[in-house]
Amino acid sequence: MIKVAIYFDGKNFYHGYEDGDAASKRVDFKKLADWLVESVGGDTLYGAFYYTGVDSADDQMSPGLSQFLSNLERVPGYFVRRLTRRTATHHCESCGATHRYSREREVDTSIVADLVKHAAVGAYDIAILVSGDTDLGAGADAARELGKQVWVATWGERGISSRLRLAAFSTLDLTNGIDVFACEGRHEAPFRQHSEHDEDDVLFSEIFLEELERAEERFSDGYVGVNFFVTRWRSDRLLDDPAARRRILDQLVEDGLVEIFETEDGSRGIRIVR
């Protein structure tokens, strides 16, 4: 019997879903787990672990996220890991206002800890990381050294870091299973966190454009991926909240300042309109 464990980075999974062909569909998570197990040659699911940041008890969790996580916990084999988001502030020197927001923490380290712990006790034979984050590379290396296979699954095989790709046994394209585990009718966006300052997103547009220009310079021989910039581009100046970044991006696209384009490898990139 070949046992399979699945580890979801909730933020990356959802934003990859939003940016891909499945965005208009509703995911059946039981069928998704079954499809993943079968795709890697497994026989049985050890567990599907879903990691996501939530606001502290003093803050209001978005109703969409709360309902989504509660429903997911009712799916056989799924276990939700709620990790408290850290509250931070950003001071806008242009207008003098201070804005409060929250950022995820400990998601990657929690995934790595469980991945290695479960491997060490022989809980699974094959692990699937539903994330392309480079910070998971060390965990994949450790699991492999313990005699386990580690696969990486993403939407369209986009957003997989070179570090994690090298550490993985192989990769899976989730879009290949859409006809199996997805149906018409999209999910309510579960990851939008409550914010008192949605109306102030425009104040961060200038910072967004400056950071995008910096990213374009860094990847001058390629392109800046939409999912990468929204979920994983690191900056002390830009809000570390994918939902807020996405709203700003959408507004800049609508204003004609930024465009989203299809790349030669079938991914979606963003660039400043000059």
C-alpha positions as CSV (number, residue, x, y, z in Angstrom):
1,M,0.0,0.0,0.0
2,I,1.4,3.4,-1.1
3,K,0.4,6.2,1.3
4,V,0.2,9.8,0.1
5,A,0.3,13.0,2.1
6,I,-0.8,16.3,0.6
7,Y,0.4,19.7,1.9
8,F,-1.5,22.8,0.6
9,D,-0.1,26.4,0.9
10,G,-3.6,27.9,1.0
11,K,-2.6,31.4,-0.2
12,N,-0.6,30.1,-3.2
13,F,-3.1,27.5,-4.1
14,Y,-6.0,30.0,-4.2
15,H,-4.1,32.7,-6.1
16,G,-2.9,30.2,-8.7
17,Y,-6.5,29.1,-9.0
18,E,-7.6,32.7,-9.5
19,D,-5.1,33.4,-12.2
20,G,-5.7,30.2,-14.2
21,D,-8.3,28.3,-16.3
22,A,-10.1,27.0,-13.2
23,A,-11.1,30.5,-12.0
24,S,-14.7,30.1,-13.3
25,K,-15.1,26.7,-11.6
26,R,-15.7,25.2,-8.2
27,V,-13.1,22.8,-6.8
28,D,-14.4,19.5,-5.2
29,F,-11.6,19.0,-2.7
30,K,-12.4,15.3,-2.1
31,K,-12.1,14.6,-5.9
32,L,-9.0,16.8,-6.0
33,A,-7.3,14.7,-3.3
34,D,-8.3,11.4,-5.1
35,W,-6.9,12.7,-8.4
36,L,-3.6,13.8,-6.8
37,V,-3.2,10.4,-5.1
38,E,-3.9,8.5,-8.3
39,S,-1.6,10.8,-10.4
40,V,1.5,10.0,-8.3
41,G,0.7,6.2,-8.3
42,G,-0.6,6.1,-4.7
43,D,-3.2,3.8,-3.2
44,T,-4.5,5.7,-0.1
45,L,-4.5,9.2,1.3
46,Y,-2.7,9.6,4.6
47,G,-4.0,13.2,5.0
48,A,-4.5,16.5,3.2
49,F,-3.2,19.4,5.3
50,Y,-4.3,22.9,4.4
51,Y,-2.2,25.8,5.8
52,T,-3.5,29.4,5.8
53,G,-3.1,32.6,7.8
54,V,-6.0,33.9,9.8
55,D,-6.5,37.1,11.8
56,S,-5.9,37.1,15.5
57,A,-8.8,36.7,17.9
58,D,-9.0,40.5,18.3
59,D,-9.6,41.0,14.6
60,Q,-12.6,40.0,12.4
61,M,-12.0,37.0,10.1
62,S,-13.6,37.4,6.7
63,P,-16.9,35.4,6.6
64,G,-15.8,33.9,3.3
65,L,-12.6,32.5,4.8
66,S,-14.3,31.2,7.9
67,Q,-17.0,29.4,6.0
68,F,-14.5,28.0,3.5
69,L,-12.2,26.5,6.2
70,S,-15.1,25.1,8.1
71,N,-16.4,23.4,5.0
72,L,-13.0,22.1,4.1
73,E,-12.6,20.5,7.6
74,R,-15.7,18.4,6.9
75,V,-14.1,16.8,3.8
76,P,-12.8,13.4,4.8
77,G,-9.0,13.3,5.1
78,Y,-8.6,17.1,5.3
79,F,-7.0,18.9,8.2
80,V,-6.8,22.7,8.4
81,R,-3.9,24.5,10.0
82,R,-4.8,28.0,11.0
83,L,-1.8,30.2,11.6
84,T,-2.3,33.6,13.2
85,R,-1.3,36.5,10.9
86,R,1.0,39.2,12.2
87,T,-0.3,42.7,12.4
88,A,1.9,45.4,10.8
89,T,1.7,49.0,9.9
90,H,2.8,51.1,6.9
91,H,3.5,54.8,7.1
92,C,2.9,56.7,3.9
93,E,5.4,59.5,3.8
94,S,3.4,61.2,0.9
95,C,0.2,61.7,2.8
96,G,1.3,61.2,6.4
97,A,-1.2,58.4,7.1
98,T,-0.4,55.2,8.9
99,H,-2.2,52.1,7.6
100,R,-2.7,48.8,9.5
101,Y,-2.7,45.5,7.7
102,S,-1.8,41.8,8.4
103,R,0.7,39.4,6.9
104,E,1.1,35.7,6.9
105,R,3.8,34.0,9.0
106,E,4.9,30.5,9.8
107,V,3.0,28.9,6.9
108,D,6.2,27.6,5.1
109,T,7.9,26.6,8.3
110,S,4.8,24.7,9.5
111,I,4.6,22.8,6.2
112,V,8.3,21.9,6.3
113,A,8.0,20.8,10.0
114,D,5.0,18.5,9.2
115,L,6.5,17.2,6.0
116,V,9.7,16.1,7.7
117,K,8.0,14.9,10.9
118,H,5.5,12.7,9.0
119,A,8.4,11.4,6.8
120,A,10.4,10.5,9.9
121,V,7.6,8.4,11.4
122,G,6.8,6.7,8.1
123,A,3.4,8.2,7.8
124,Y,3.6,8.4,4.0
125,D,5.5,7.1,1.1
126,I,4.9,10.0,-1.3
127,A,4.3,13.7,-0.4
128,I,2.7,16.3,-2.7
129,L,3.5,20.0,-2.0
130,V,0.7,22.1,-3.5
131,S,3.0,25.2,-3.7
132,G,6.0,26.4,-5.6
133,D,7.6,28.3,-2.8
134,T,11.4,28.2,-2.7
135,D,11.3,28.0,1.1
136,L,9.9,24.5,0.9
137,G,13.1,23.2,-0.9
138,A,15.0,22.3,2.3
139,G,12.0,20.3,3.5
140,A,11.7,18.4,0.3
141,D,15.5,17.6,0.5
142,A,15.1,16.2,4.0
143,A,12.1,14.1,3.1
144,R,13.9,12.7,0.1
145,E,16.9,11.8,2.3
146,L,14.4,9.9,4.5
147,G,13.5,7.8,1.5
148,K,10.3,9.6,0.4
149,Q,9.2,11.0,-2.9
150,V,8.2,14.6,-3.0
151,W,6.1,15.9,-5.9
152,V,5.1,19.6,-6.5
153,A,1.7,20.5,-7.9
154,T,0.7,23.9,-9.1
155,W,-1.8,25.4,-11.6
156,G,-0.3,25.2,-15.0
157,E,3.1,24.4,-13.5
158,R,3.5,28.2,-13.0
159,G,5.2,29.7,-10.0
160,I,7.5,26.8,-9.2
161,S,10.9,28.1,-7.9
162,S,14.0,26.6,-9.5
163,R,15.1,25.6,-5.9
164,L,12.0,23.5,-5.3
165,R,11.9,22.1,-8.8
166,L,15.4,20.7,-8.3
167,A,14.4,19.2,-4.9
168,A,11.2,17.6,-6.2
169,F,10.9,14.1,-7.6
170,S,8.6,15.4,-10.3
171,T,5.8,18.0,-10.9
172,L,2.1,17.9,-11.5
173,D,-0.1,20.3,-13.4
174,L,-3.4,20.8,-11.6
175,T,-5.0,22.1,-14.8
176,N,-4.8,18.6,-16.2
177,G,-7.4,17.4,-13.6
178,I,-9.9,20.3,-13.9
179,D,-12.4,18.0,-15.7
180,V,-12.2,15.5,-12.9
181,F,-12.3,17.7,-9.7
182,A,-13.9,21.0,-10.8
183,C,-17.4,22.0,-11.9
184,E,-19.1,25.2,-12.9
185,G,-19.7,27.8,-10.2
186,R,-16.7,29.5,-8.6
187,H,-15.9,29.7,-4.9
188,E,-16.5,32.9,-2.9
189,A,-13.0,34.3,-2.5
190,P,-11.9,32.8,0.8
191,F,-8.7,34.6,1.5
192,R,-9.8,38.2,1.5
193,Q,-9.0,39.5,5.0
194,H,-11.0,42.2,6.7
195,S,-9.5,45.6,6.2
196,E,-10.6,49.0,7.4
197,H,-8.5,50.7,4.6
198,D,-9.7,49.1,1.4
199,E,-10.6,52.6,0.2
200,D,-7.0,53.6,0.7
201,D,-5.5,51.1,-1.8
202,V,-5.0,53.9,-4.2
203,L,-2.3,55.4,-1.9
204,F,-0.2,52.3,-2.5
205,S,-0.4,52.4,-6.3
206,E,2.7,54.5,-6.7
207,I,4.7,52.0,-4.5
208,F,3.2,49.1,-6.5
209,L,4.5,50.6,-9.7
210,E,7.9,51.3,-8.3
211,E,8.2,47.8,-7.0
212,L,7.0,46.4,-10.4
213,E,9.6,48.4,-12.1
214,R,12.3,47.0,-9.8
215,A,11.0,43.5,-10.5
216,E,11.1,44.1,-14.2
217,E,14.8,45.2,-13.9
218,R,15.6,42.1,-11.9
219,F,14.0,39.8,-14.5
220,S,15.0,41.8,-17.5
221,D,15.8,38.6,-19.4
222,G,12.4,37.2,-18.8
223,Y,9.1,38.4,-17.3
224,V,7.4,39.1,-14.0
225,G,4.6,36.6,-13.4
226,V,1.3,37.8,-12.0
227,N,1.0,35.1,-9.3
228,F,4.7,35.6,-8.3
229,F,4.4,39.3,-7.9
230,V,1.0,39.2,-6.1
231,T,1.9,36.4,-3.7
232,R,5.7,36.1,-3.4
233,W,7.5,39.4,-4.4
234,R,9.2,40.5,-1.1
235,S,9.3,44.2,-0.3
236,D,9.4,46.2,2.9
237,R,7.4,49.0,1.1
238,L,4.6,47.0,-0.5
239,L,1.7,45.6,1.4
240,D,2.3,41.9,2.2
241,D,-1.3,41.0,1.6
242,P,-2.1,39.2,-1.7
243,A,-5.7,40.4,-1.7
244,A,-4.7,44.0,-1.4
245,R,-2.0,43.7,-4.0
246,R,-4.5,42.1,-6.4
247,R,-7.0,44.9,-5.9
248,I,-4.3,47.5,-6.6
249,L,-3.2,45.5,-9.7
250,D,-6.8,45.3,-11.0
251,Q,-7.2,49.1,-10.6
252,L,-3.9,49.8,-12.3
253,V,-4.9,47.5,-15.2
254,E,-8.3,49.3,-15.4
255,D,-6.5,52.7,-15.4
256,G,-4.2,51.5,-18.3
257,L,-1.0,51.8,-16.3
258,V,-0.2,48.1,-16.1
259,E,-1.1,45.3,-18.5
260,I,-1.4,41.5,-18.1
261,F,-0.1,39.5,-21.0
262,E,0.3,35.8,-22.0
263,T,3.9,34.7,-22.1
264,E,5.5,32.3,-24.6
265,D,5.4,29.5,-22.0
266,G,1.7,30.0,-21.5
267,S,2.0,31.8,-18.2
268,R,0.6,35.2,-17.4
269,G,2.9,38.2,-16.9
270,I,2.5,41.8,-15.9
271,R,4.4,44.9,-17.1
272,I,4.1,48.6,-16.8
273,V,2.6,50.3,-19.8
274,R,5.1,52.8,-21.2
